């Protein structure tokens, strides 16, 4: 009976150790994903800024070329400048959106990994409790069969 209880205890400790290891791993992955979300957001801000800087350079060159051609006041030239500015702004906004979408994916991954860690701990606790209860039941059953006439208490 003692060895049955000891085996159950050791098995439950092993179950908890395994659950804690899984939780630790999931928490580590959550931290990495959270870090990736932060870095991706920062990269997005830098990329958007670079698109805007390149746009300013391109707009300056466009205005200089239009001015050099003598079409500075014409409607077509102004339409080209306006369309170019619109396209450049859309490019900057698309850059921001793409990086934000990627960062959101990392944030969701981080939340999922955190939930996995919590589930691993909870599952490990219930599994360990189940192992202890099953071991106790087997030990009691063995004790009852060994001492069939001397049960410490009876049900019913």
N, C-alpha and C positions, 0 to 999 in steps of 0.2 A: 504494500500500500504506500509506504514512504517513497519508494522509487517511482511509483506511478505519479505521485504528486510532484516529486522533484523533476521528472521528465516533462510534465506539463508546465511547470514553472520555467524551466530552461527554454522550452519551445515558445512560450509566450514572450519571454525576454528577446529571443531571436526575432520573433514577429515584430515586436516594437522597434528593435534596432533596424530591421529592414524598412519599416514604415518611416522611421526618422531619416534614414539615408535617402529614401525617395523624396521625402519632403524637403530635405536640405538641397538636393539636386534641383527640384522644381523651383525652390526659392532663388537659387543661384541663377537659373535660366530666366526667372522673372526680372531679377536685377539687371542681367545682360540686356534683355529686351527693353527695359525701361531706359537704360543707358543709350541703346541704339535709337530709341525714339527721340531722346534729347539731342543726340548728335545729328540725326537726320533733320530735325527742325532747324538746328543751327546751320547745317549745310544748305538747307533750302533758303534761309535768309541770305546767306552769302551768294548763292546762285542767282537769286532774284536781284540782288544788288548788282551783280556782274552783268546781268541782262540789261538792267537800267543804265549802267555806265556805258555799255557798248551801244545802247540805243542813243544816248546823248552824242557819242562820237559819230555814229552814222547820221543822225539828224543834222549835226553841224556840217558834215561833209556834203550831205544832200543840199542844204541851204547854200553852201558855198558854190557848189556846181550849178545850181539854178541861178544864183546871182551872177556867176561868171558867164553863163549862157545868154544873159540879157532877158530872161523870162521871169524875173523876180516878181513882177506885179500881175502876171497872167493868172486866170482862173485855173487852168490845167496844172500849172506848177504848184499852186496852193493846194489843189486836190491831192496831188502826189505827196506833198509834205503832210497833209492831214491824214491820209490813208496810211502812210508810213508810221506816223505817231500812234495811230490806233492799233496797227499790227504789232508794234513794239510793246505797247501796254498789254495787249492780249498775251504776248509771249511771256512777259514778266509774271502775269497773273497765272498762266498755265504752269510756269515753273514753280510758283508758290504752291499751287494746288497739288501738283505731282509729289512734291516733297512732303506736304501735309498728309496726303493719303498714305504715303509710305510710313510716316511717323505714327499715324493712327493704327496702322497694322501692327507695328511694334508694341504700341500701348495695349492693344487687345491681346497680343501674345503674352505680354507681361501679366495681365489680369488672369488669363487662362492658366498660366503657370502657377500663379498664387493660389488659385482655386485647386489646382492639382495637389499642391503642397498641403492645403487644408484637408483635402479628401484623403490623402495618404495617411496623415496623422489620425484622422477619425477612423478610417478603415482599419488601421493597425491597432488602434485601441480596442475596437469591437472584436477583431480577430483574436487578439491576445486574451480578452475576457472570455471569448468562446472556448479557447483552448484550455484556460484554467477551469472553466465550468465543466467541460467534457472530461478533463482529467480528474476533477473532484468526483464526478459521477461515477467514473470507472473505478476509482479508488474505493468509494463507498460500496459500489456493487461487489468488488472483490472482498472488502471487509465483511459485508453481509453474508456472502457465501462461505467465507472462512469461519464465521461465528454465527452460523445459522440459528442456533438456539439462544444466543446472547446478544440480541440487538439492543442497542442503547435506547431506542425509542421506536414506536410503530406508528405508521400512518393508518388512519381509519379506525 
